[in-house]
Amino acid sequence: MAGALRSEVTAARRIVVKIGSSSLTTASGGLDADRVDALVNVLARARGDVPYGGRPPGAHGGPEIVLVSSGAIAAGLAPLGLKKRPRDLARQQAAASVGQGLLVARYTASFARYGVRVGQVLLTTDDVARRAHYRNAYRTLEKLLSMGAMPIVNENDTVATDEIRFGDNDRLAALVAHLVHADLLVLLSDVDGLYDGDPRIPGTTRIDEVRGEEDLEGVSIGSAGKAGVGTGGMVTKVEAARIASDAGIPVVLTSAVHAADALAGRRTGTLFHPTGRRSADRLLWLAHASAPRGALTLDGGAVEAVVHRRKSLLPAGIAGVEGHFAAGDPVDLLDENGHAVARGLVNFDAKELPRLLGRSTRELARELGPAYEREVVHRDDLVLLPR
């Protein structure tokens, strides 16, 4: 029925909303206060917040919402006299340092109109790939939501290096949706959905629903919709939708001007239906957000044990070590042809491993002590990679 609401949206009790830089900033790169206020109006009404004079400040009857907001670097450009987004990491970090405060201050003032408190949460991949850090991130977001606050999540661009960057906030939003056990992810940008080609070219058609990879066959997404002050484009949005839908979370992709319709369940943009089931939380982060610091080459027996029998990786099955990594870092596990078959968190430093290779844990414990009678990568800290 054409006018029916999307049940995937109306049934959602916890929603992650991601907004891109181009939807929050002016052409010159500064924050657009009117655009921020328009977004806040939509989110507050979706939550059921009311201005002072109605229900108590912060009381709401709608779904819980986590906002993943780009815009820190873009907001810092004009104050620092930068005309466009810098390419070097140091100036990006400087712009983020200035812009993050401006961004959160603007959100704080805007949400205050509804009596809603704002909580800033800045993440790097290191914060969520490691077990203890992951639990801390989850607890912080969970507590903010339980107290009626609006969590505003962004990548910690002021300290993130290339090795610990998510790369774009679309991917971050998909992973945050999984982290907080969201029922829905809404990706807002300057394009009103996924098209079968460049939407700027006449004759292209918007795809209303995606139920699987077959619906994306022949779709040319290129870089359509890529913003001048952001890092994402339609490619990153489709990849984020894949991550979330594979983890059992439906996704609505549309433009910021249609945010109210999207959150109300009206048939706007593109709906990506769930294609998989929720997996172990940290493993999704390990597969999609971590950058390997090194690699371990496995012999045939170890590949069989790790990939097909889902066993832990022991020293006896390792044939080679590459890279400079410390215990707890992510490393790729390679087969004998150099193909990455899995990724895991290693329990030893790179400099320790060469003398352990090909030896049994019992032998190592007898010679080096009980600390060496353990896995190099435990199966609970290991995720298989698609071939």
C-alpha positions in Angstrom: 0.0 0.0 0.0 1.6 3.3 -1.2 0.7 5.4 1.8 1.4 2.8 4.5 4.2 3.6 7.0 7.3 1.5 7.2 6.9 -0.8 10.2 10.7 -1.2 10.5 10.7 2.5 11.5 7.6 2.9 13.5 8.5 -0.2 15.7 12.0 1.1 16.4 12.6 2.0 20.1 16.3 3.0 19.7 17.5 4.8 16.6 20.9 6.0 15.4 20.8 9.0 13.2 23.9 10.1 11.2 24.2 13.6 9.7 26.9 14.6 7.2 29.0 17.7 7.1 27.4 19.1 4.0 24.0 19.1 5.7 25.2 21.3 8.6 27.6 23.8 7.1 27.6 26.8 4.8 29.3 26.9 1.5 32.3 28.5 3.1 32.6 25.7 5.6 31.2 27.3 8.8 28.4 25.9 10.8 24.9 26.9 9.6 22.9 27.6 12.8 19.6 27.3 10.9 20.4 23.9 9.6 21.5 22.6 13.0 18.3 24.0 14.6 16.2 22.3 11.9 17.8 19.0 12.6 17.4 19.4 16.3 13.7 20.3 15.9 13.2 17.0 14.0 15.1 14.9 16.5 13.4 16.4 19.5 9.9 16.0 18.1 10.7 12.4 17.1 11.8 11.7 20.7 8.6 13.3 22.0 10.4 16.2 23.7 8.4 19.4 24.3 9.5 23.0 25.1 9.3 24.3 28.7 5.7 24.6 29.9 4.7 21.0 28.9 6.2 17.9 30.3 9.3 18.1 32.5 12.5 18.9 30.7 14.0 15.8 29.2 10.8 13.8 29.5 9.9 12.1 26.2 7.7 9.3 25.0 9.3 8.5 21.7 12.2 6.4 20.7 15.7 6.9 22.1 18.0 8.5 19.6 21.8 8.6 19.3 23.2 11.3 16.9 26.4 10.6 15.0 27.3 14.0 13.7 30.0 15.0 11.3 31.0 18.6 11.0 33.9 19.2 13.5 36.6 19.7 10.9 34.3 21.6 8.6 33.3 23.9 11.5 36.9 24.7 12.3 37.9 25.7 8.8 36.7 29.3 8.7 37.9 30.2 12.2 41.4 29.0 11.3 41.3 30.9 7.9 41.2 27.7 5.9 39.3 27.8 2.6 38.9 24.1 2.1 39.4 20.9 4.0 43.2 20.3 4.4 44.8 17.1 3.2 47.5 16.8 5.9 46.5 15.1 9.1 48.0 17.8 11.4 45.8 20.6 10.0 42.8 18.3 10.0 43.4 17.7 13.7 43.8 21.4 14.4 40.5 22.2 12.6 38.8 19.4 14.5 40.1 20.7 17.8 38.6 24.2 17.1 35.4 22.9 15.4 34.4 20.2 17.8 33.8 22.7 20.5 31.8 24.9 18.2 29.7 22.0 17.0 28.8 20.7 20.4 28.1 24.2 21.7 25.7 24.8 18.8 23.9 21.5 19.6 23.9 22.2 23.3 22.2 25.6 22.8 19.7 24.2 20.2 18.6 21.2 22.3 18.3 23.4 25.4 15.2 24.8 23.8 13.6 21.5 24.5 15.2 21.0 27.9 17.4 18.2 26.6 21.0 17.7 27.8 23.7 16.9 25.3 26.5 14.4 25.9 29.6 14.3 23.7 31.2 10.9 22.9 34.4 10.9 20.8 35.6 7.5 19.6 38.6 6.0 17.8 38.8 2.5 16.6 41.1 1.7 19.5 38.3 2.6 21.9 36.1 -0.1 20.6 38.3 -2.9 19.2 39.7 -3.6 22.6 37.4 -5.5 25.0 37.6 -3.2 28.0 37.4 0.0 25.9 34.4 -1.4 24.1 32.5 -2.1 27.3 33.3 1.5 28.5 31.9 3.0 25.3 28.8 0.9 25.6 28.2 1.8 29.2 28.7 5.5 28.6 26.1 5.6 25.7 23.7 3.4 27.6 23.8 5.6 30.7 23.3 8.8 28.7 20.3 7.3 27.0 18.8 6.0 30.3 19.2 9.6 31.8 17.3 11.1 28.9 20.3 12.9 27.4 21.1 13.1 23.7 24.5 11.4 22.9 26.3 13.1 20.1 29.0 10.8 18.7 31.9 11.7 16.4 35.2 10.3 15.5 37.9 11.8 17.8 39.6 13.6 14.9 41.9 15.6 17.2 43.9 12.6 18.1 43.0 9.9 15.6 45.9 8.9 13.3 45.5 7.0 10.1 46.0 3.7 11.9 43.0 4.3 14.3 40.6 6.2 12.1 37.2 4.9 11.0 37.6 6.7 7.7 34.1 8.1 7.6 31.2 8.7 9.9 28.9 6.6 7.8 30.8 3.5 8.9 31.1 4.8 12.4 27.3 5.2 12.5 26.7 1.6 11.4 29.0 0.4 14.1 27.5 2.6 16.8 24.1 1.3 15.8 25.4 -2.2 16.5 27.1 -1.1 19.7 24.0 0.4 21.3 21.7 -2.4 20.0 19.7 0.0 17.8 16.6 -1.0 16.0 17.2 1.4 13.1 19.9 3.4 11.4 19.0 6.6 9.5 21.7 8.1 7.2 21.1 11.7 6.3 23.0 13.5 3.6 22.4 15.8 0.7 21.0 13.0 -1.6 17.5 11.8 -1.1 18.3 8.1 -1.5 20.1 5.5 -3.6 19.8 5.9 -7.3 20.6 3.4 -10.1 23.1 6.0 -11.4 24.2 9.6 -10.9 21.1 11.4 -9.6 22.2 14.6 -11.4 21.7 12.9 -14.7 18.1 12.8 -16.1 16.6 9.3 -16.4 18.1 7.8 -13.2 15.7 6.2 -10.8 15.7 6.1 -7.0 15.7 2.7 -5.5 13.0 2.5 -2.9 14.0 -0.8 -1.2 17.1 -3.0 -1.0 16.5 -6.5 0.2 19.8 -8.1 -0.8 22.8 -7.8 -3.0 20.8 -8.7 -6.0 19.0 -5.3 -5.8 22.4 -3.5 -6.1 23.4 -5.4 -9.3 24.1 -2.9 -12.1 23.9 0.1 -9.7 26.6 2.6 -10.4 27.1 4.5 -7.2 30.5 6.2 -8.0 31.0 9.3 -5.9 27.6 10.9 -6.5 26.6 13.1 -3.6 30.1 13.6 -2.3 30.3 16.8 -0.3 33.1 19.3 -0.5 33.8 19.5 3.2 33.1 15.8 4.1 34.8 12.5 3.5 31.9 10.4 2.6 29.9 9.7 -0.6 27.3 7.3 -1.8 29.9 4.5 -1.7 30.5 4.9 2.0 26.8 5.1 2.7 26.0 1.9 0.9 28.9 0.2 2.7 27.6 1.4 6.0 24.1 0.2 5.1 25.6 -3.2 4.3 27.4 -3.4 7.6 24.2 -2.5 9.6 21.8 -4.7 7.5 24.2 -7.6 7.7 24.0 -7.2 11.5 20.2 -7.3 11.5 19.6 -3.5 11.6 17.3 -1.9 8.9 18.7 1.3 7.4 16.9 4.4 5.8 19.1 6.5 3.5 17.7 9.9 2.6 18.5 13.6 2.6 18.4 15.8 5.7 15.4 17.8 4.4 13.4 14.5 4.6 14.6 13.6 8.1 11.1 14.1 9.7 9.4 11.9 7.1 12.1 9.2 7.5 11.7 9.1 11.3 8.0 9.1 11.0 8.1 6.0 8.8 6.9 7.6 5.7 8.2 6.1 2.4 11.1 8.5 1.7 14.6 7.6 0.6 15.9 4.0 0.3 15.1 1.3 2.9 17.8 -1.4 3.3 16.1 -4.4 4.9 18.1 -6.6 7.4 19.9 -9.4 5.7 21.7 -11.0 8.6 21.5 -11.5 12.4 23.3 -9.7 15.2 26.8 -11.0 15.7 29.1 -10.7 18.7 29.5 -7.0 19.3 33.3 -6.6 19.2 33.7 -8.9 16.2 31.8 -6.5 14.0 34.1 -3.7 15.0 37.2 -5.9 14.6 36.1 -6.8 11.0 35.0 -3.3 9.8 36.7 -0.7 12.0 40.2 -2.0 12.9 43.3 -1.5 10.8 45.8 -4.4 11.1 49.2 -3.5 12.7 50.8 -6.6 11.3 50.2 -10.0 9.9 50.8 -13.7 10.8 51.3 -16.3 8.0 49.6 -19.6 8.9 50.5 -23.1 7.7 47.8 -25.2 6.1 46.8 -27.0 9.3 46.4 -23.7 11.1 44.2 -22.3 8.3 42.0 -25.3 8.5 41.8 -25.0 12.3 41.0 -21.3 12.4 38.7 -21.0 9.4 36.8 -24.3 9.3 36.9 -25.5 12.9 36.9 -22.0 14.5 39.8 -22.8 16.8 42.2 -20.4 18.4 45.6 -19.8 16.7 48.5 -21.5 18.5 52.2 -20.8 18.0 52.7 -24.2 16.3 50.7 -23.1 13.3 52.5 -19.9 12.5 55.1 -19.8 9.7 55.9 -16.1 9.6 55.5 -12.7 11.3 55.2 -9.2 9.7 54.9 -5.7 11.2 55.5 -4.0 14.4 52.7 -4.6 16.9 52.1 -4.9 20.6 49.9 -7.4 22.5 46.3 -6.5 22.1 46.7 -5.0 18.6 44.7 -6.3 15.6 46.7 -8.4 13.1 45.6 -10.2 9.9 46.0 -13.9 9.6 47.2 -14.9 6.2 47.1 -18.3 4.4 50.0 -19.8 2.6 49.2 -17.7 -0.5 49.2 -14.4 1.4 45.5 -14.0 1.4 43.9 -12.5 4.6 41.5 -15.1 6.0 40.9 -13.7 9.4 41.7 -10.8 11.8 42.3 -11.1 15.5 43.7 -9.4 18.6 47.2 -10.8 19.2 48.4 -11.8 22.7 52.1 -11.2 22.1 54.4 -8.4 20.9 55.9 -8.8 17.4 59.4 -9.1 18.9 58.3 -12.1 21.1 56.8 -14.2 18.4 59.7 -15.4 16.3 61.1 -17.6 19.0 57.7 -19.2 19.6 56.9 -20.2 16.0 56.2 -23.9 15.3 56.4 -24.9 18.9 53.7 -26.3 21.2 52.3 -24.4 24.1 53.3 -27.2 26.4 56.9 -27.0 25.3 56.9 -23.2 25.6 55.4 -23.3 29.1 58.1 -25.8 30.2 60.9 -23.7 28.8 59.7 -20.1 29.3 57.0 -20.3 32.0 53.2 -20.6 32.3 52.6 -17.2 30.7 53.5 -18.8 27.3 51.0 -21.6 27.6 48.3 -19.6 25.8 46.9 -18.8 22.3 48.5 -16.3 20.0 45.0 -15.3 19.0 42.1 -16.5 21.0 39.0 -17.6 19.0 36.8 -15.1 21.0 39.1 -12.3 19.6 39.0 -13.5 16.1 36.8 -12.8 13.1 36.8 -14.5 9.7 37.2 -12.2 6.6 35.4 -12.6 3.3 37.5 -14.2 0.6 
